[in-house]
Amino acid sequence: MSATTLHARLTAGSRLALFGAVVNAVLAVGKIAFGVLGQSYALIADGVESTLDIFSSLLVWVGLRFASLPPDDSHPYGHGKAETLAAIAVGGSLLATSILLAVQSVREILTPHHAPAPFTLAVLLIVIVIKEVLFRKVLKHGAELGSTALESDAWHHRSDAITSAAAFVGITVALLGGAGYEAADDYAALVACLVIAFNGIRVLGPAINEAMDTAPPAHIAHGVREAASSVEGVRGLDKCRVRKMGIEFYVDIHVLVPGDMSVRDGHTIAHAVKDTVRAAMPSVADVLVHIEPI
């Protein structure tokens, strides 16, 4: 992938993250305001979660902006890990959000209060639609880009949609149940916290694996081996290590050639392997080829 293409794709991703932050800001204000007016803690909690979503979307935006910077003397492999760090921060914020909201939900359950107002259901329905659409759009772009941070931001949007759906169910139960069911939306908020925590763990796993240079899915290494094996003069392959750096991959591969081959010919084959792998797999940023005699 060329530096220009990489920068363009990361810039497009960062714009989407920034757009998500703006949407979260608008929704957060609306949910908290209508939650206070409608006496619904589930809606207020949902608004608080959207407020934290602003922070997570901005983290992704910053991470993608840094990841788009070209390599320099201090960062010869580029700044791709900034994208991974952003994903870890988003996953951590999801877990923190679930804990904070769970504690406050329990407090509200233990505190007698009135049932929520019916109009809060309309607010939640609008929020669910907006966040689900945003989730699908961001997740699709994140998958196309191969961005863990952007995919984590998408799951943050899905978490918001789920908490809104849980609040919708809780408020509906509170309104239909009447006296004695006033805390139904608080119980719904508590259930939503479990979902948020699950999504936090789901986001953290891949991000931590990337930070630890865990091997990517097997098909990546298989594609590298297949491309390298097709080069004329290559008699076999030994080690093939692949690690992810942001949205790109770096490869270390050992290529087997005849033992009596000249250094010049071996060097030519090494360059051919590198060019062939990169042409076959645009997501590979660089290939370090080690020539070994059979």
C-alpha distance (Angstrom), angle and dihedral (degrees) to the residues before:
residue distance angle dihedral
M1 . . .
S2 3.81 . .
A3 3.80 120.6 .
T4 3.82 89.6 -115.6
T5 3.82 93.2 52.5
L6 3.81 92.1 45.2
H7 3.80 92.0 50.7
A8 3.81 92.2 47.3
R9 3.81 93.5 50.3
L10 3.80 93.8 46.1
T11 3.81 91.0 46.7
A12 3.82 90.3 52.5
G13 3.80 89.3 50.3
S14 3.80 92.6 49.0
R15 3.81 90.5 51.7
L16 3.78 90.0 53.7
A17 3.82 90.3 50.4
L18 3.81 90.2 50.0
F19 3.81 90.5 49.5
G20 3.81 88.1 52.2
A21 3.80 90.2 52.7
V22 3.82 90.6 53.9
V23 3.81 92.2 48.7
N24 3.81 90.4 48.6
A25 3.78 91.0 51.3
V26 3.80 92.3 53.3
L27 3.81 92.9 45.3
A28 3.81 93.2 45.8
V29 3.80 92.5 55.7
G30 3.79 92.0 45.3
K31 3.81 96.0 47.3
I32 3.79 95.5 46.7
A33 3.81 92.5 46.2
F34 3.81 94.4 47.9
G35 3.81 90.4 41.1
V36 3.80 91.1 57.5
L37 3.80 92.6 44.7
G38 3.80 92.6 45.1
Q39 3.83 95.6 42.4
S40 3.81 92.5 -124.3
Y41 3.79 116.7 143.3
A42 3.80 90.0 -175.2
L43 3.80 88.7 61.3
I44 3.81 91.8 44.6
A45 3.81 90.1 49.6
D46 3.77 88.7 49.2
G47 3.80 88.4 52.9
V48 3.79 91.5 51.1
E49 3.80 89.2 50.9
S50 3.82 89.1 52.2
T51 3.80 89.0 51.0
L52 3.79 89.3 56.6
D53 3.80 87.9 46.1
I54 3.80 87.4 63.2
F55 3.78 88.6 58.5
S56 3.81 93.1 47.2
S57 3.82 93.4 48.3
L58 3.78 90.4 49.9
L59 3.81 89.3 49.9
V60 3.79 89.8 54.0
W61 3.80 90.1 46.9
V62 3.80 91.9 52.4
G63 3.81 91.8 43.9
L64 3.80 93.1 52.2
R65 3.79 91.8 45.8
F66 3.80 90.8 53.9
A67 3.81 91.8 43.1
S68 3.82 89.7 57.1
L69 3.82 92.1 60.2
P70 3.83 113.7 107.9
P71 3.83 122.4 -114.3
D72 3.80 116.9 -82.8
D73 3.80 138.1 178.5
S74 3.81 92.1 -80.5
H75 3.82 94.2 43.4
P76 3.82 107.5 32.6
Y77 3.81 91.5 167.7
G78 3.79 92.3 51.4
H79 3.80 129.6 -113.1
G80 3.80 98.5 -72.8
K81 3.80 94.0 124.1
A82 3.82 88.3 69.6
E83 3.79 86.2 72.9
T84 3.82 90.4 52.8
L85 3.81 92.5 48.4
A86 3.81 89.6 51.5
A87 3.81 90.0 53.7
I88 3.81 91.0 50.7
A89 3.81 90.3 50.3
V90 3.81 91.4 50.3
G91 3.81 91.9 49.7
G92 3.80 90.5 48.8
S93 3.80 91.6 49.5
L94 3.81 90.0 52.5
L95 3.80 91.1 54.5
A96 3.81 91.9 45.7
T97 3.80 90.5 49.2
S98 3.79 92.4 51.9
I99 3.81 91.9 52.3
L100 3.82 95.0 46.9
L101 3.79 93.8 47.2
A102 3.81 92.2 45.8
V103 3.80 91.9 54.5
Q104 3.80 92.3 48.6
S105 3.82 92.0 45.0
V106 3.81 90.4 56.5
R107 3.80 90.0 50.3
E108 3.80 90.9 52.1
I109 3.80 91.7 48.2
L110 3.80 89.3 55.5
T111 3.81 92.2 47.3
P112 3.84 116.8 78.0
H113 3.81 112.7 -126.3
H114 3.79 143.8 153.4
A115 3.79 125.7 -83.2
P116 3.82 115.5 -95.1
A117 3.81 121.1 -96.2
P118 3.84 117.0 -98.9
F119 3.83 94.0 -122.4
T120 3.81 89.8 68.4
L121 3.82 87.8 74.1
A122 3.82 91.4 63.6
V123 3.79 90.7 49.8
L124 3.80 91.6 51.6
L125 3.80 92.9 47.5
I126 3.81 90.7 55.5
V127 3.80 90.8 47.5
I128 3.83 92.8 50.4
V129 3.80 92.0 53.4
I130 3.82 94.3 46.7
K131 3.81 94.9 46.8
E132 3.81 94.6 45.2
V133 3.81 90.9 51.8
L134 3.80 90.2 47.7
F135 3.82 91.0 47.8
R136 3.80 92.6 54.3
K137 3.80 93.6 46.0
V138 3.81 95.4 47.9
L139 3.82 94.0 42.3
K140 3.81 91.5 51.4
H141 3.80 92.2 49.9
G142 3.81 91.7 44.5
A143 3.82 91.4 51.9
E144 3.80 92.1 48.2
L145 3.79 90.8 48.5
G146 3.80 94.5 41.6
S147 3.79 89.2 -128.5
T148 3.80 116.1 156.4
A149 3.81 90.7 -170.3
L150 3.80 93.7 53.8
E151 3.81 91.7 46.0
S152 3.81 89.3 50.5
D153 3.80 89.1 51.9
A154 3.80 88.6 52.1
W155 3.80 90.9 54.4
H156 3.78 88.5 50.3
H157 3.82 87.4 58.7
R158 3.81 89.9 48.2
S159 3.84 89.5 51.1
D160 3.78 89.1 54.1
A161 3.80 90.5 50.6
I162 3.81 90.1 49.8
T163 3.80 94.0 49.5
S164 3.80 89.0 49.3
A165 3.81 90.4 50.0
A166 3.81 90.7 49.3
A167 3.80 90.4 49.4
F168 3.82 89.5 49.4
V169 3.80 90.8 54.4
G170 3.80 92.5 44.5
I171 3.79 94.6 49.8
T172 3.80 90.9 46.2
V173 3.83 90.0 53.6
A174 3.81 90.8 47.1
L175 3.81 92.4 51.2
L176 3.80 96.1 44.0
G177 3.80 95.3 40.4
G178 3.78 95.1 51.5
A179 3.81 120.7 -170.8
G180 3.78 112.9 25.6
Y181 3.80 94.3 24.2
E182 3.81 98.0 77.0
A183 3.81 92.4 112.2
A184 3.80 94.5 54.0
D185 3.80 92.7 103.5
D186 3.82 89.6 51.4
Y187 3.80 90.3 54.3
A188 3.81 87.3 48.8
A189 3.79 89.8 53.6
L190 3.80 89.1 51.2
V191 3.81 91.7 52.6
A192 3.80 89.9 48.0
C193 3.80 88.8 55.9
L194 3.80 89.5 63.3
V195 3.80 89.9 53.4
I196 3.80 91.6 49.2
A197 3.82 90.5 50.3
F198 3.81 90.5 50.1
N199 3.81 91.2 51.9
G200 3.80 89.7 47.7
I201 3.80 90.7 56.1
R202 3.80 90.0 44.1
V203 3.83 90.2 54.9
L204 3.80 96.1 42.5
G205 3.81 96.1 53.5
P206 3.83 99.6 65.4
A207 3.82 92.3 36.8
I208 3.81 93.5 53.9
N209 3.80 89.7 45.7
E210 3.79 89.9 55.5
A211 3.80 91.5 48.2
M212 3.82 88.6 52.0
D213 3.84 91.4 49.4
T214 3.79 91.3 -117.5
A215 3.80 112.4 -179.6
P216 3.82 112.0 -91.7
P217 3.83 121.7 -124.8
A218 3.80 113.4 -51.0
H219 3.81 94.4 -112.9
I220 3.81 90.2 68.5
A221 3.82 93.9 59.2
H222 3.82 89.6 40.3
G223 3.80 90.4 55.6
V224 3.80 90.9 49.1
R225 3.82 92.3 50.4
E226 3.77 92.4 46.7
A227 3.80 92.7 51.6
A228 3.82 93.9 44.6
S229 3.81 92.5 48.5
S230 3.80 90.8 56.2
V231 3.82 92.8 64.2
E232 3.80 114.3 105.8
G233 3.80 111.9 -111.1
V234 3.81 95.4 28.3
R235 3.81 108.0 122.6
G236 3.78 96.9 -179.9
L237 3.79 147.1 -32.8
D238 3.77 132.0 -111.5
K239 3.81 122.5 177.7
C240 3.79 120.8 11.5
R241 3.78 117.5 -176.5
V242 3.80 122.9 -178.8
R243 3.79 127.9 -175.8
K244 3.77 131.7 178.1
M245 3.79 121.9 -122.6
G246 3.81 109.1 -175.0
I247 3.79 105.6 -54.6
E248 3.83 94.8 -20.9
F249 3.80 135.3 74.6
Y250 3.80 131.1 -132.2
V251 3.81 118.9 -153.9
D252 3.82 133.0 -156.8
I253 3.79 111.4 -170.9
H254 3.82 135.5 173.9
V255 3.81 113.2 -144.0
L256 3.81 123.0 -162.8
V257 3.84 118.9 -140.2
P258 3.84 134.5 165.0
G259 3.80 111.0 -68.6
D260 3.79 94.0 -128.7
M261 3.81 94.0 54.2
S262 3.81 115.5 123.2
V263 3.80 121.0 -110.3
R264 3.80 89.3 -115.8
D265 3.81 93.5 54.6
G266 3.79 91.3 45.3
H267 3.78 89.6 51.4
T268 3.82 90.3 50.5
I269 3.81 91.4 51.7
A270 3.82 91.0 48.1
H271 3.80 90.8 55.4
A272 3.80 90.9 45.6
V273 3.81 90.4 53.1
K274 3.80 91.6 49.9
D275 3.81 93.6 48.2
T276 3.82 93.1 45.1
V277 3.80 94.1 50.0
R278 3.80 93.1 47.3
A279 3.81 91.6 47.2
A280 3.81 91.9 49.9
M281 3.82 93.7 43.6
P282 3.84 113.6 34.1
S283 3.81 90.4 -175.2
V284 3.83 89.8 68.0
A285 3.80 108.8 94.9
D286 3.80 98.7 -173.4
V287 3.80 141.7 -2.6
L288 3.80 123.4 -151.1
V289 3.81 107.9 -158.2
H290 3.81 122.3 -160.5
I291 3.81 113.8 -164.8
E292 3.82 116.3 -144.2
P293 3.83 129.6 -179.1
I294 3.78 117.2 -119.2
